[in-house]
């Protein structure tokens, strides 16, 4: 009897595992544990790669959708490949970079974690809809002198990071509130500061290859 239960459980899990193996987009189920400090872009990429590997999608090359600022800025849109991107359930998020930054299929129902689970949005407790990006609406970095990246993802104290709303809902019915990648600046870079405006230090992860 026990053996039959185990076999049945495995059979039911295979479809989910197969979908996650083909996944090319997810919202991280966890943050860095240090607010917006991921140890820079390399650390953020490693975070995405580790989560993807645990979900059975580690054969792809994963990149965090994060921009950096300064003398040599990095644009989030230039780091994530050309698409198309699918979530853990196989739903298309965007077919290419143009669609991703114009009208992507990202919302509370489709913005899933690597485990295929929804992320709390506005109205849930706690709200986690603030996703770190450091980016402008077109996926590019802010001009030099405008740090919206918490020190290029190395700070967990003072500073600010641009966030987007994965559920496309905010305090107002305007473009910023509905933006998945560029809604408003955080109140700081620590976990408590990110939580205070509805975040949990989560990031978007895309399969670049």
Secondary structure, DSSP 8 states (H G I E B T S, - for coil): -HHHHHHHHHHHHHHHHHHHHT--EEE-SS--SSTT-SSHHHHHHHHHHHHHHHTT-TTS-EEE---B-STT-B-GGGSS-S--EE-TTS-EEESSHHHHHHH---STTT-BBTTS-B---TTSSS---EEE--B-TTS-B--TT---BHHHHT-SSS--BEEEETTS--SSSSHHHH-SS-SEE-S-SSHHHHHHTTEEEEEEEEE--
